[in-house]
Amino acid sequence: MMPMFTRRLKVPNQSFFLFGLRIPSIEVKAAERYRSEDARALRDVAQHLGKTTSLVVYLGSRPLKDNGVDVLPIGSFLRRLARGNVLG
């Protein structure tokens, strides 16, 4: 059986469902500015799973790195996705 993890946010009607242990955790934000707390749920998931790849996609213009979380502008993420190399 494949493990599944969920996380309930303070925002109503939002949960994360992550299946398996070898897939990346990806959070998509409709914001032009990244804040470290945007990756809080991803860090919680990594704490449960151990080493996992975490990625935040946002509407900003600069790729960033935040405590092991890659933060990519949507354009960079889509280019990686088209190449079949989401994890860089």
C-alpha positions as CSV (number, residue, x, y, z in Angstrom):
1,M,0.0,0.0,0.0
2,M,1.3,3.5,-0.9
3,P,1.5,5.9,2.0
4,M,-0.6,9.0,1.9
5,F,-0.1,12.2,4.0
6,T,-2.6,15.0,4.3
7,R,-2.3,18.4,5.9
8,R,-5.2,20.7,6.7
9,L,-4.5,24.3,6.3
10,K,-6.1,27.2,8.2
11,V,-7.7,28.2,4.9
12,P,-11.1,26.3,4.6
13,N,-11.4,23.4,2.2
14,Q,-7.7,23.0,1.4
15,S,-5.6,19.9,2.0
16,F,-2.5,18.4,0.7
17,F,-2.5,14.8,-0.6
18,L,0.9,13.3,-1.2
19,F,1.3,9.7,-2.5
20,G,4.4,7.7,-2.2
21,L,7.9,8.5,-1.0
22,R,9.8,9.3,-4.2
23,I,7.9,12.1,-5.7
24,P,8.6,15.8,-5.2
25,S,6.3,17.9,-3.1
26,I,5.2,20.9,-5.1
27,E,3.3,23.9,-3.8
28,V,1.8,26.4,-6.3
29,K,1.2,30.0,-5.1
30,A,-0.7,32.7,-6.9
31,A,1.5,35.4,-5.6
32,E,4.4,37.5,-7.0
33,R,6.2,37.6,-3.7
34,Y,7.5,34.5,-1.9
35,R,7.5,34.3,1.9
36,S,9.3,31.6,3.9
37,E,6.0,30.6,5.5
38,D,4.7,29.7,2.1
39,A,6.8,26.5,2.3
40,R,5.7,25.6,5.9
41,A,3.5,22.7,4.7
42,L,6.3,21.4,2.5
43,R,8.7,21.4,5.4
44,D,6.1,19.5,7.5
45,V,5.8,16.9,4.8
46,A,9.6,16.5,4.6
47,Q,9.6,16.0,8.3
48,H,7.3,13.1,8.0
49,L,8.9,11.6,4.9
50,G,12.5,12.3,5.6
51,K,14.5,13.5,2.6
52,T,12.2,14.6,-0.1
53,T,12.4,17.3,-2.9
54,S,10.3,20.3,-2.2
55,L,9.4,22.9,-4.8
56,V,7.4,26.1,-4.6
57,V,6.1,27.6,-7.9
58,Y,5.1,31.3,-7.8
59,L,4.4,34.3,-10.0
60,G,7.6,36.1,-9.1
61,S,10.6,36.6,-11.4
62,R,13.5,35.2,-9.5
63,P,14.5,31.6,-8.6
64,L,15.2,31.3,-4.9
65,K,16.4,28.7,-2.4
66,D,14.9,28.7,1.1
67,N,16.1,26.1,3.6
68,G,16.2,23.2,1.1
69,V,13.1,24.4,-0.8
70,D,13.6,25.4,-4.4
71,V,11.4,28.4,-5.3
72,L,10.8,28.9,-9.0
73,P,9.0,31.4,-11.1
74,I,6.2,29.8,-13.1
75,G,8.0,30.3,-16.4
76,S,11.1,28.5,-15.2
77,F,9.0,25.7,-13.8
78,L,7.1,25.3,-17.1
79,R,10.4,25.2,-19.1
80,R,11.7,22.5,-16.8
81,L,8.4,20.6,-17.1
82,A,8.6,20.8,-20.9
83,R,12.1,19.3,-20.8
84,G,10.9,16.6,-18.5
85,N,13.3,17.8,-15.8
86,V,11.1,19.3,-13.1
87,L,13.6,18.8,-10.4
88,G,16.4,20.6,-12.2
